[in-house]
Every structure is written in C-alpha cells, then in structure tokens.
Amino acid sequence: MARRFLWVVAGLVVLVLIGAIAFRLYGNEFLRMTLVPNAAFEGGPPPATSTYEKPEMWLARPDLKDNPSLWTPPGVGHSAKTDALVFFIHPTSYLEKSAWNAPLDHADSQWRANLFVRSQASAFNDIAAIWAPKYRQATFGAFLTTQAEAQKALDFAYRDVLAAFDTFLDKAPKNRPIILAGHSQGSLHLTRLLRERVAGTPLARRIVAAYVVGWPISATADLPALGLPACETREQARCILSWQSFAEPADPKLVTDVYDASAGPSGIPRAGSPMLCVNPLTGMRSGEAAAETNSGMLVPNKELTEGKLTKPAVAARCDVRGFLLIGEDAPDLGPYVLPGNNYHVYDYALFWMNIRADAAARLAAYKRR
C-alpha cells in the first residue's frame, strides 16, 4: 500500500479522460448525463464541535498509526524533528453520481484520498507534522454543472474542512508555524479558508506559505482577498504559491472557458486576468527553469505499483496567462495526462523534490523574520 501511490489516479483520471474527450465530441449534455448526480441534494447539519477530535476523522495527523503522510520514495528519508505544521486538503477522490457529497464511509474514495495524502502531502514531511482531514467532498460531477446543487455540495464540503481546521488550530501547539496546502478541490476550499480564517487576522503571521496548487487564482480578482501576497522569490515567507501544469503545445480551453465566465469573491470578473503562477522549480513568479534544476519528479512504473524519483526531470516556465508550461519534451507518464496536454494529475509529482526544498527554504525565511 505504501508504494502504490499512483493507483489513486487510475480510476479518477480514466473517468476524467473519457469525460473530457466526450466533452469535445458531444458537449456538456454528455458530461452531465454521465457524471453529474441526478439525485436531490441532501445536505445535513454541520459537523458537531467534537467531530474532528476523533482520530478516525483524519487521514493524517501526528498521532495516527500507519500515517500515510510519512511515506517517502526509495532513497529519501525525513527528519525526526519537525518545526512546522501542515494542514493539507486532499483533491477530489469521489466519482459517484448517486450523491452530491461523498459519505465518509465510502471505501473507494477514502482509499484514493489516503493515497493522495501519501503522494502529495508527503512532500512536506521533512519539516512539518501533517494534518489531513477526511471531509464529505463534492463529487467530481459537481464541477461540470451550474446547477444550484453543485454549489450547495461545495459549501457542504467546506463546512467539514472548516470544522477540521478549527480543531487543528485548537490542538496544534500555538508557537508552531503553519503551512497550508491543497490540490484541485482541496485548493478551492483552501482559497475560501484563506479568505475567512486567515485574511486580516493574527493567524496570518503564523503562515509560512500557502500551496494552492491545481486551482486557478486570478491575480486581480482573487489574490487581494486571500490575505497573503504572491510568492515572488524562494526567500519569501507568508505568501501564496499556485500553478497548473501543461505540456506544450498547451490547450487550456477547458480551464479558461469556465474561468473567464466567472468572478472573484468581491464580484470582480476574472475574464482575461492573469492567473497566479509561481514556478515550483525556482519559487519565483517569473523566469524559466531548465530541467537540470528539477531535483526529482515522482514517476510510477508501468504497473503503477511503485513510485520513484527520476532526475533530470522537466523544465518549467510560467506563461503570460499564468499556466505552468513544462515544454514539448514532456515525460511519458502513461494514459493519465488530460486532453490539452494537461498534467493536472501530476502537479505535485512533477516537482516533488523541489516542493520539498521550497517548503524548507520558506520555513527558514520565516524563522529569520
């Protein structure tokens, strides 16, 4: 189990791949038919105050036995002494259309979520103790419709995230710096958490960095509301990183169509605005980094049974719109690259060692301040 980290993408991405191809051939109706729930939104009461006191409500936390966030690829260890804390929100792992939100006892989605924590959150385990909650995530189909139920499902999922975060803050040592991290749906919830729990509060001074990966952040419509600036250099702390990985030639239309039709939290249109892109190879918003600067990407074998670090890996540069481009000579990571040369599934894996180094550098910068 510990080494099977990319099995998590198999079911998810095949479904996404089929859906994306069908979208181009048959349009929104096909996607809605195959992936959007036709059940009524059920909702329910918010989590009780004591819900996240229970260890079984967490995928990872320091006192859990068989903690998946402690995994490392062969040849990589981690420090026994961690100076920081990480609150990590996992991406979508629930694929059913029978309900708008995942039950916490849904075995397949919890298994996938566990492996996401193993392959993504583990990048931080050399400097931080990791907390990753279970939550009643919105199903994948909620991102393919404008039905009111979809937003209700996301709001419902966020209530769990918020309850977990409040428990995390209550239990975490008050003198420890904090890293916030997520991916995809997890990053969407993280943006709201930044607005509602970090921006304009004393807590902002404890944040080493926020890794809002795999979700578009408008530099003009979103960033000002998040309470932290963009990370401009690797020597900067108390800032936000974000990127979305594409090989070239990139076709991000499936992202930009939705993005350009939306607005930020204060109603400012996102249309045409640049997205925040911090290059994980350099920790900077500008410039290009060669493949030789990539310290190691996490790559599966053909059977998807092991993950190992490979170097040299991929180059990276942020384009004008804010997508992270990894060049034309992109690695063959199997059939899980999405249409448009979208390497979304591998946003962490492509830069695993550099993310590890980036977090350590920002913690050091935080301590100097």
N, C-alpha and C positions, 0 to 999 in steps of 0.2 A: 504493500500500500504506500509506503513512504516514498517509493521511487516512481510511482505511476502517475506523476503529476499531470501529464497532458491527456490522460484519458478524459479529464474533465471537459476538454474541448470537443471530443469526438461527437457525442450526441448533440450538443449545443450548436456547434458550427455547421455540421452537416445540415441541420434543420435551417439555420440561418442562410446557408449557401443555396439550398433548394428554394427557400423563400425569396432570396434576392434575385435569383435567375428568373423565377416565376414573375416577380415584380416587373422585370424588364420586358417579359414576353406578354404577360396578361394583365398587369396593372394591379391597382390596390384591391380590387374586388377579390382576386385570388388569395392575396395575403390575408385579407380579413376573414375569408372563408376558412382558411387552413390554420390560422394562428390566433386570431382574436377570439376571446371567450364569447360564447353565446348565452352564458348563464347570467343571472342577475348578480349585481354586486351585493355581497352580504355584509361586509364590514364587521362591526362589533365594537365593544368597549375598548378604550386604550389599555395598555398593559398596567397591571397593578404596580404600585410603587416598589413592591418587593420582588417583582418578577425576575429582574436581572441580578438579584442577589444569588440566585441559584446557579451553580457551576454548569448545569446541563443546558443553560440558555446561551452558552458561549462555545464557539468553535475553537477559540484560543484564548487563554489567559494564563498568567504565570503559574497558577496552582493546579492546572489541569494535567492529568496523566496523559501520555501519548499526545502531547501538544503538537499539532501539525505545523505550527509556525516555526518550530525549531529545526525543521528539515533544512539540509544544505546539500548541494550536489557533490559528487565524489571529489575529494581533494580540497574541499572548502570547509573550514571549521567556523566556530563562532565563539565569541568571548563569554566567559562565565560571569563577567561583571558588565551589567548594562546600566547606563547612566540615564537613559530616557525611557519614555513610554510611547507606544504606538497604539492609536485607535484606528483599526482597519475595517472598512466596509466592503464586503465582497460583491462582485458583479452578479448579474442575473444567472441563476442556475435552475430556475423553474420554467419548464417548457410546455406545461399543460394548458389546454383551453377550457378545461372543466371548471376552473375558478379563476378569479382575477388576482388572487393572492395565494402564495404557497402556504400550505399548512406546515407547521414546524415539525410534524412527524412524517413528512413526505421523504421517504428514504433516498430516492434518486437525487433529488435536488440538494439534500443535505450532504450526500456523498460528494457531489460536484463542488459544492461550496467549500467543503473541507479541503479538496484538492486545490481550489483557487487560493486558499489561505496558504497552503503548502508551497505553491509555486510563485506566488506574488508577494504576500506579506513577509515571507522568509527573507526577502532581500534586506530587511531591516534588523534581522535578529542578532547582528554582531554588536549593535549599540543600544538596543532597546528591548524591553519586555513588551510583548504584543498582546493586545486585547482585540478580539474579533467576534462580534455578536452574531448569533442567529437572528434572523428577522423575517417577518412574513412578507417577503419581497413581492413586488408586482411581477406577474408573468411576462414572458417575452412579448406576447401579443399586445400588451398594453402600450408598447412603443410604436405600434403600427396603425393606430386609430386615433381619431379626435373625439371619440365618444366620451361623455362625461364620466363614465365608469372607469376609464383609464386613469384620469387624474385622481379620482377617488382611491383607486388601487395604489397609486404612488404616494398619496397623502397617508393612506393607511400604513404602508410600509415604513414611511418616515417616522410615524409615531413610535414604532418599535425601536428604530435607530436612535431616536431622541431619548427614549427611556433608558436604553443601554448606555448612551453617552453620559447621562446624568449619574447613573450608577458607577460608571467608570471614573468619573471625576470625584465621586464621593469616596471610593475605595482607594484611588491612586494616591500615593504619597504626594503631599502638597508642594514639596520642594523639587519635584522631578519635572524636567522639560518634556514637552509633548510633541509628537509628530502625528499629523492626521494624514490618512492615506485611503484611497479607494480606487475602484476601476469601474467604468461603464455605469450601470445603475447605482453602484456604490458611490461613484463620484458625483452623480446627480444629487444624491442625498447629502453628500459632503458639502456641496455648494450651499444648500439650504442650512445645514448645520453652522457653516461659517457665518452666514447672514444673521442667524437667530441666536447663536450661542457664543460667537467669538467677536464679531464686529462691535467695536466700541466698548468692550468690556476689559477688565483686568486680565482675563484669561488669555487675551491676545498676546500678552507679554511672555507667556509660557510656551507659545507655539514656536517650535524650531522651524518647521516648514509644513506646508500642506501639499501633498501629491495628489492633485485632482486629475487623474490620468484617464484617457479614453472617453472624455466628455468635453464638448466644445464650450469654451468660456469666451464670451465677447469681451475684448479689451475695453470697449466703451460702454456697453450695455450691462455687463455683469460684474466685471472686476471691481469697480468703485464700491459696490455694495458688500463685498466679501470681507472687508476689514483688514486685509493684508495686501501689500503690493505684490507685483510680479517679481520673481527672482531674476535679477539682471546678471549676477555673477555667482560663482560657486562659493565665494567667500561671504555670501549674504545669508542671514537668518531672518526668521519672522517674515516669510514670503511664500508665494504660491507658485507651484510648477504644474504645467499641463502640457500634454502632447497627444497627437493622434497619428499613428504610423501608417504611411503609404509607400509602396514601391513606385517607381516610375516606369511608364507613364501613369500618373495617378488620375483616377476619375472619381472624385469625392461627391458626385452629384447626389447620391442618396443621403449624404450628410447635409450638404449645402441647401438642398431644396427645403428641408424641414427647418434648418437654422435660419435661413433668410426670411421665412414666413413667420418667425416668432419674435418675441420681445423679451427684454430683460425684466427683472423684478420690479423696477420702477416704471415700466411701460415704454422704455426707450427701444425702438426697433433694432434688431440685430442685423437686418439686411445690409449686406456689403461690408460689415465691420470686420476687422481682422480678429482672428481667434488667438488667444494666448498660446504661444508655443515656446517652451523652454527646452533646449536641446539637452537630452539626458547625458550625452557624451561630454558636454562642456559645462553644463549648468548655466548657460547663458541664453539670452533671447535672440542673439544674432550670431552670424558666423556659420561656418561649415566645419565639420569634424571628419577626418579621414577614418577609414576602417581600422587603421592601426591604433587609434585612440580608444577603440572599443575593447574593454578589458575582458570581455567574455559574455557571450549570449547563451541562454539556456535552450538546448536543442533536444528534441525527442529522437529516439531511434525509430526504425520503420514500424515496429510493433507498438510504439507508444508506451513501452513498459519502463523506460528509464529516461532520466534527464541528465545531460552532462553539459559542461561548459565548453564552448568552442571559441577559439581565437586564432587568427583575426576574424572579426565578425563583420558587421555592417557599418557603413558610414552613415551620417545623418546631417540634415540641414533643415531649418525652418523656412518655408516658402513665404511669399508675400501675403497669402491669405491666412497662414497660420497652421498649415499642415506640416508634419514632420516627414520629410522625404528621405528614404534610405537608398536611393539610387536605382539604376536599371539592373544591376547585377545583384539582385536580391536573393537571399538564400531560399533553397527549396525546403520548405518546412512541411510539405505534404499538402493534402487537398483542403486545408482549413484556412487558406487565405481567401478573403471575401472578394466578391466582384469589385472591379475598380482598383485592383491591387491594394486592397485594404488589409493591412496587417493588424487590425484592431485586437484580435485574439492574443497577439504577441507583444502588446505594448510594454509589458514588463519583461518578458523573456528575452527580447532582442537586446536589452540593455541591463541585464540583471546585475552584473558586477559593477557597472558604472553607477547604477542606482544605489548600490551598497556603499560605494565610495562617496557619492554625493551626500547621502544622509550623514555619513561620518564627518565630512567637511563642514556641513551646515551646523551640526552639533558643536563642533569645535569653534565655529564662528559665534554661535550662541553663547558659549561659555566665555569667550573673550569679551563679549559685551557685558 
